[in-house]
């Protein structure tokens, strides 16, 4: 029976026929690796995802976290065995350096493996995503002692990790956080405050939870420049690595969500005097790096998490598509339009053009998004391992400009794929008997996770497009231009798609240059529209890349790639025209709307 998680054939195409991941073994960092090793890791991930994660998905949705009489968090019973199997296989440190217990695999291979876990059970996978991200942040910015005491245990799954940013009164406006850190004579800090929307913030899955907490020192300057980052473990960790007394981190409440229910979401209190380690008030914390640079350090984890959220959105959309496809092939209903005999046998619904349209739309969204996410992961490898500094810097620029798109575009359009999957199943689609309704609810959260899609639009247009004098956008345009040239050289349909992409890219460039003419307020008022138009342009480029990689190859798989690309160019890409027109006009409708005008 064919898997309904992620198509392994598609993964092989993207990794080896397009991205040429096998060639990474020529780089010193991956010299002892091969495509065979990569295939074994992905096959292992698929087995664990199918055998442990997928069976626990519905149970985690139906039995969301709750408090036991003793105040501990009770999770669905399938979560612990699934995550134990994940960590026992070493996948928590798939891309981490061997010297801290990791496998040292390319990020692109680790990302391909993680796609299968997200497809099987994205809520369970969130625990692993957060722990790996926290460990990677400490590897990049922590002291050698912090790395020694925390990172190996996190990669092994003995400890887990969180990111504690938001507060009730601040939300995404991190400049307004009020959690404070008071220096102590021994070099540690005592933290006081509250954090909201903390995923995986309290549970009994691991021996310890390592919270990465944003807080302000007494002498902190105003705004985001006054934020520092602290390690605040649930249980203190002694110098020899053993677990010490309970830290003053208190579970203040649980948030109940429409999706991602198995991922416990918490309100945490720091320094409430419940535990008082060492007899003093406050939660004990350790400064990460330098004072007042916490947000810059946290962006290391946030950007990684944004790619992870994009991967999760893609995978949940992808599995929904495969389940809708399987249903459409098996479900008999109706007869062909041209059928003369009303008593003729019914046909599978995939024979109806409108069902094929919905399936093709899903295919174009999810396969385009998966290719984009894997491309970003390959850029992360290039940023770290290319031999020339100029090439590493170029990879960094490209990854910076693509990150908000890689997070937001799948969160919007792979959610649309889930909506279409429900539509393909009809009445069964919104019934709890089938999984596609849960996939929609789970995926709806990803447009909010790790910075809302609106924030990603502001990031793209307000920061990434303008950074370094537009260097990132120029690098992307040059890269797309190379693809256009290659497509034109092939002639036929690739050349037609290349011409359409060239026109789209030129139009986006014109609008980008014009949109700032009346200042940032007008430009950023429609940043979400810009994000959508830019995202469609990038996905169109990704599809042309796939068409070029499939050129000259026969068979149903390659024909399907060409059909999905054709659909995206004919049905989806033209829809950006009105968006670009509106952006070029620098419309002020939303700016001129006053609060009182919303009266009813």
Number of C-alpha atoms within 10 A of each C-alpha: 3 9 13 20 26 30 16 18 10 16 22 16 19 22 22 13 15 18 20 14 19 17 13 21 15 12 13 12 17 16 11 10 18 15 17 10 14 20 16 11 21 22 15 16 23 23 14 20 28 20 14 23 30 22 16 24 24 19 17 22 20 11 14 18 21 17 13 10 7 6 9 13 17 17 23 21 12 19 24 18 13 23 24 17 18 23 18 12 16 17 26 27 28 25 20 24 15 12 9 17 18 18 17 18 22 25 20 22 24 24 22 25 24 27 30 33 31 29 29 28 31 29 25 28 25 23 23 25 22 22 27 29 24 29 28 23 22 25 19 13 18 23 13 10 10 17 19 17 16 26 29 20 20 28 28 23 28 16 21 31 31 25 24 24 24 21 22 12 14 15 16 16 13 18 16 16 25 18 21 23 28 18 16 10 6 6 9 15 22 21 30 23 19 25 26 23 22 22 21 24 28 27 20 12 21 17 15 24 25 24 23 26 29 27 28 29 19 11 10 16 12 11 13 19 16 20 27 26 28 26 23 26 27 25 20 22 18 11 12 8 12 10 15 13 14 20 24 28 29 21 18 15 16 21 15 14 15 13 19 27 25 29 26 27 21 21 22 22 22 26 25 19 18 16 18 18 19 10 8 13 18 25 30 30 24 21 23 22 17 12 17 21 17 25 20 15 20 24 13 17 22 20 18 24 22 23 26 25 28 31 30 32 37 37 31 34 37 33 27 32 32 21 21 29 24 15 17 22 14 13 14 15 15 15 19 15 8 6 10 9 8 9 8 11 13 14 16 16 23 23 17 16 12 12 20 16 15 21 23 21 23 29 26 28 29 28 27 27 32 30 24 28 26 25 21 24 23 23 23 20 22 22 22 15 18 18 12 10 12 11 14 18 16 18 23 20 23 23 25 22 24 24 22 26 29 30 32 32 28 32 29 20 22 36 30 20 30 31 23 25 32 26 17 24 21 11 9 15 21 18 14 11 10 15 19 28 19 25 27 26 18 25 29 21 19 28 23 15 18 23 20 17 24 19 18 26 26 21 23 26 25 17 15 25 18 16 16 11 10 14 17 24 23 15 16 19 19 12 13 23 17 11 20 24 14 17 24 16 12 15 12 10 15 23 19 17 24 26 16 17 24 20 12 23 20 12 15 22 15 13 19 21 10 15 23 17 12 10 10 12 11 19 23 21 20 24 23 21 19 26 23 21 23 25 22 25 21 24 25 27 26 22 26 29 23 23 24 19 17 18 15 9 10 9 7 9 14 19 15 14 22 22 16 23 30 22 17 22 23 13 12 15 19 15 13 20 14 12 17 23 13 16 23 20 12 21 16 14 10 10 11 9 10 9 7 7 8 7 6 4
